Amino acid sequence: MKTQRLTFTVAIIAILIIMAYIPAIPIGIVPIVVQNMGIMLAGAILGWRSGFIAVIVWLIMAAIGLPVLVGGSGGFVHFIAPTAGYIWAYPFAALLIGLSVKYLKHFNKFNFVTLFIAIIIFGVIFIDVSGAVGLTLITHMSFSKALLMQLTFIPGDLIKAALATTIALTLRRRFSVLEHDYDFRDCC
């Protein structure tokens, strides 16, 4: 059981790294990327503890310079760049999505619609608002302009959220080890 859980955690980190090499769509200061779908999957598949830890491990890899961010880049500079607001939000988005899964399951309300809504709230809106805050702080863009810029990402993010919801539900039904949100000490 512990080995399976660890395998899923490592697989999510690997997915985040692989997504770094899917070309971004440059549209200005902030490109359209698919790595935020990996964040959605981390929380929805692994749960709040393991999802948070998986994303933190991936970000530590990025901070020390490993090529795990978009375009095969890495280094601490990304944590203070215009996209820093998104990056800093990632582990908390996974945590909040994972907590949502936990409570939806507890109240027997876990289904496609409720998971999709949780992913929209925490994997799209939370990340985009955090990204807007980061843009405001780092580029001195007005918050309203930075927030308005986020509308560009919504159509793609909705598609990524639907895919993440479908994948998470499928894997959770297939693998019973994913039905429990273990403490990190339980998975390693």
N, C-alpha and C positions, 0 to 999 in steps of 0.2 A: 504494500500500500504506500509506504513512504517513498519507495523508488519511483512509482508511477507519478506521484505528486511532484517530486523533484524533476522528473522528466518533463512534465507539462510546464513547469516553471522555466526550465532551461529552453524548452521549445518556444515559449513566448519571447524570451530574450533573443533567441535566434531569429524569430519572425521580425522583431523590431530591427535587427541588424540587416536582414535581407531587404526589408522595406526601405532602408536607407539607399539602396542601389536602384530603386525604381525611380526613374527620372521625375524630378519635380517640374511643375508647370510654372515658369517664372511670370509673375503678373505685377511685379513691383518690388517693394521692400520685403514682402512676405510671400513666398511661393506656395502653390498648392501642393501638398504632400500626402502620402498615404500612411505615414507613420502614426498619425493620430488614430487610425483604425487599430493599430497594434495596441495602443493604450486602452482603447475600448475593450479589446479582446482580453487584455491582462486582467482588468477588473471583473469582467463578466464571466471569464472562464476560471481564473484562479481564486477569485474572492478577494476580500479587502486586504488581508495580511500579505498573502503571497503575491498578489497583483502589485501592491505598493512596493514590496521588496524587489520584485523582478524589474520594475521600472527604475528604482533607485540603483540597482546593480548596473543596468544599462546606461544610466546617466553618469555613474562613476566611471564606467568604461570610456564614455565620451569625454568627460572632464580630464582624464589623464592622457587624452590624445588619440585613443584608438578610433579608427575610421568607422564609427557606428551611426553617425548622424547623416542627414540627407546629403547625397552626393559623395558619400564616403569620407565625410569630414569629421573632425573631432577637435578637442581642445577646449580649454576653459573659456576662451574668447566667446564661444557661442552662448555662454551663460550670462553674458553682459552685452550681447548684440541685440539688434532690434527684435529678433525672434525670442528673446529670453523669457518674455511673459508666458509664451506657450510652453517652453521647456520646463520652467519652474512649476507650471500647473499640471504637467503630465502625471507625476506620482500621486498627486491629490485627486486627480480625475479617476485614476484606477482605483484608489481607495474608496472614493465616494460611489463609484459604480458597484464595486464589490460589496459595500455596506447596503446598497439598494437591493442587490441580489439576496443578501442575507435576510433582510427584513421582508422582502416580497415573498420569499420562501416561508418565513416564519408565519406570515399572515395568509399563507396559501393563495397568494395573488401573483405567483410567478408564471408568466406566459409571454408570448411574443409582444403583445401591446405594452404591457407594463415594463418589460425589460427595454424595449425600444424607447419608451418615454424616459426611463432612467438614463439611458445612454445619450439621448438628445440633451437632457438637462445637464449632465455632468461631463459627457464626452464631447459635446459640441458647444453648448452655451457657456459652460464654465470655462472651458479652454479658450474659446474665442474672446470672452470678456477679459480673461487674464492676459491674453495676447494684446488686447487693446490697451490695457493698463501698462503693459511693458512697452508698447510703442509710444505711449504718452510720456513715460518716464525717460526712455532712452533717446527717442528722436525729437521729443518736445512737440510732437504733433498734438493737436487738440484731442481731448478724449472723445468728443462727439464725432470728429473725423475718423479717428482710429476705430471707433465702434461701427461707424457706417461702412468702413472698409471691410469689416467682418462679413457683411452680407454677401460678398463675393464667394465666400467659402461654403455658405449654407447648402446650396444644391448638392455639391459633392459630399459634404459631411452627412447629409441625410442618406445618401446612397451607402456611404461607408457604415453608418449606424445600422442600416437595415441588414447589410452583409454581416456585420459583427454580431448582431442579434441572432441571425439565422445560424451562424457558425457556433456561437456560444450555446444556444439551445440544443443544437444537434450533438455537440460534444458532451454537454452535461447529461443528456439522455443516454448517450452511448457508454460513458465512463463513470461508474459510480463513485470513483475517488474524487470527482469534481463536485459531488453533491454536498461535501462538507468543507467548511472554511477552516482549515487547520491552522494552528499557530505555526510560525516559521520553524520553531524547534521541532515540530512534529514532521516537517517535510524534509529536514536535512539531517 
